[in-house]
Amino acid sequence: MVFNVVTPTLTPYLPERTKATGTGIIIAPGGAFVALAIDLEGHQVARWLQNKGIAAFVLKYRILEKHQEGIPRDLNMDEAGKYGIADGIQAVKVVRQHAAEWGISPNRVGFMGFSAGAMVASGALLQQDPATRPNFAAPIYGGPFGIMPAIPEKLPPIFLAWAQDDALALGAGIQFYDSLKAAGYKPEAHIFSSGGHGFGMRKQGTTSDHWIDEFYYWLEARGLTRRKAR
């Protein structure tokens, strides 16, 4: 875990050129905007994708200064997340600007986030400027935790995953899914019977252990795991 992030960073995990698919994914770890689970929901995910030929970029976004143990009771998620969301939007721009250098296609830049990081991913996804949205998004056990934003037109493909015994993010995940459906979208949704909150890359002997495999199959079905000429 990391705390008190005041300067955002982006750490690239680039696959070997011979294996590179041309797809890149920004990864935003969770931690309720007071911490970042940078390993379980960041570096481990990035290395998994890198081994599959997908470039990954771990985003260490700005979070609140930590003054106490746990999550503050009066935490306003919209206020707490605004800087992280701004960093997420900027990360999409940076990755596209460096696409040629990093061996990816600028029209194959995705955004994955976990818990509060899923709110960052959804913020980048739902922004009003379609030119700076990611080309696909994967909010994992999370989404907008505050006021549900308006769902804009022409959103890219969306992958969602959560566990039914998630005491923290179940409501937010369902609300986001329902809002997308009501706006006419058909997000891919994987709802695991168990796994709790924050499963990330942790192996627990539940079906949620295989969420990232399901995500990879979803990318494969969209042609995003095949090498593309740049």
N, C-alpha and C positions, 0 to 999 in steps of 0.2 A: 504494500500500500504506500502511496505517496500523499503528502498533505501540503497545504498552503502554496498551491501553484499560482504564481503571479505572472509568469512568462510562458506562453504556450509554445510547445515544440511538436515536431512531427518526425518520428523515427521510421525510416524506410527499411523494409525487409524485401529485397529484390531477388527474384529467382534467377537461376542461371539463364543466360540468354537463350541457350538451346532448348530450355523448358518453358520459357516465358510465353504466356497466352496473350499478352497485351491487355489483360484485365487488371485493374488496380482497385483496392478497397481500403478506405479509411476506417480505422477502428477506434471507437470512443469507449473507454472503460467506464464502469459505473462507480458509485460511491456516494450518492445523495448530495453531490456538489460540495461535500466536505472532505472527501478523500477520493482516490482513484485506485481501483483494483487493477493496477497496471500490468500485473503478471497474468493472473487467472483470466482476465477479460481483455488483455492487450497483447503482451509479447507471446504468450502461448498460442493464441489464435493466429497471430501474424506468422509464426513459424509454420503452423499447420498449412496455412494458405500458400506460403512461400514454397513449401515442398510440393504443392500441387501446380506450381507454375504461375501462381497469382501473386502479383506485387501487393504488399500490405504496408500500411502506414499507420503506426500507433500515434494517436493524437493525445497529447498531454495538455488538456484544456484548462482554462482558468477556473478555480473553485474558491469557495469561501475560506477565510481564515478560521482555523479550528480553535475553539475556545473551551470545548468540553468533550467528554466522552459521548459517543453515540450521535444521533441526529437531533438537532434542536427541535423542540416541540412546536415552536411557532414558525417553522421554516416555510417561507413563501417560495414555492418551486419556480414560479414564473420569474420572480426577481432573482433567485439564486442561479437560475440557468441561463440568464440572458448573455452573460459573457462567454460561457461555454458554447452556446449556439452561435454567437458571432465568430468564435474561433473555428467552429465546424464549417461554417459557410466560407471562411477564409481558407480553410484547409482544402476544400474542393477546388478553389481558384489556384492555389499553389501547386497541387498535384497536376492539374491540367497545364499550368504554365511550364512544368518540368516534364511533361509527358514524354517527349522525345528523348530526353536525357535518361529517364528512368525506364524506358522501354515499354511504355503502355500507350494505348490509344486514348485520346482525350474524350472520346464518346463511350468509353467503357470504364468510367470511374464510379464506383459504388461507395456506399456509406453504411457501415454496421455500427450499432451501439448497444450497450447493455445497461439496463435499468436507467439511471440518470443519463448515461451515455446514449440510451435509446431516445431520450428526450432531445439530446443534441442532434442525433441523426434525424429525428422527425422534424426538428426545427429547420435543418438544412433542406429537408424534403419539401416542407410546406411553405417555404418562403415564396414571396410573390413573384420574384424574378425567375422565370423558367430557365433562363440561360445559365444560371449559377446553381441550379439544383443538381444533385447527383443523378447518374443515369439509372441507378437502381438503389434501393435502400432496404436494410434489414434491421429494424428495431427488435431487439431480443429482450424479453420480459420487461417491457416498458414502452413508453411513448410520451405524449404530452401529459404531464402529471398535474398541471395546473388547469387553467381555463382551456377548453378544447378550441384550438384555432379553427378558422374557416378552412375548409378543404378546397383547395384551388383546382382548376381544370388542368388537364393534360399532365397528370402525375406519371412518373415512370413506374416500372414494376416494383412491387413491395413484397417482402418476405417477413412474416411474423412468427414468433415462437414463444411459448410460455408454458408453465406447468399449472395444473389445476389447484395444486396445494400451495400456490405462491401467495402468502399472506400480505405481501407488500405491493405487488404490482398487478395482481389479477384484475382488479377493477379498471385500472388504467389501460391495460392491454385490450380488454373486452370493449371498453368505450371507444378506443381508437379504431379497432376493427369494425365496430358497428358504424362509426362515423364515415369510414372509408366506403363501406358497403352502401350506406345511405346516399353517398355522393356518386354512386354508380361504378365504383371500382371493385375489382375482384382480387384482393390480396391473397397470396398464399399464406395459410395459417396452419401451424403445427401446435396442437394443444396436447401436451403430455399429461398422463394421469398423475404423475408425481415427479419430483425433482426439486421442489421448493423454489426459493428465490436465490438468484446469484449462482446458478450451477456452472455457468461458464464452461471451462474445459475440465471441470472436476468429474471424475468417474464415481458414480454412486450405485451402479447396478440397476439404474432405471432407464426407461426408454429415452429420457432426456439426454442421456450420455451421447446419443447419436444425432443431436440436433444439427451439428456442423456437417455431418454426412448428408442429411436431408437438404441443407442449404447448398451443398456442392451439387447434388442432383438437380436442384432448381436452377443453378447457374448453368449446368450442363444442358438442360432442356432449352435454355435460352441462347445457346451457342457461345456462352461466355467462358467456357473452359477449353475451347479450341483456339489454336494459334491464329492470329489475325495479322495480315500484312499491314505494316505501318507506313 
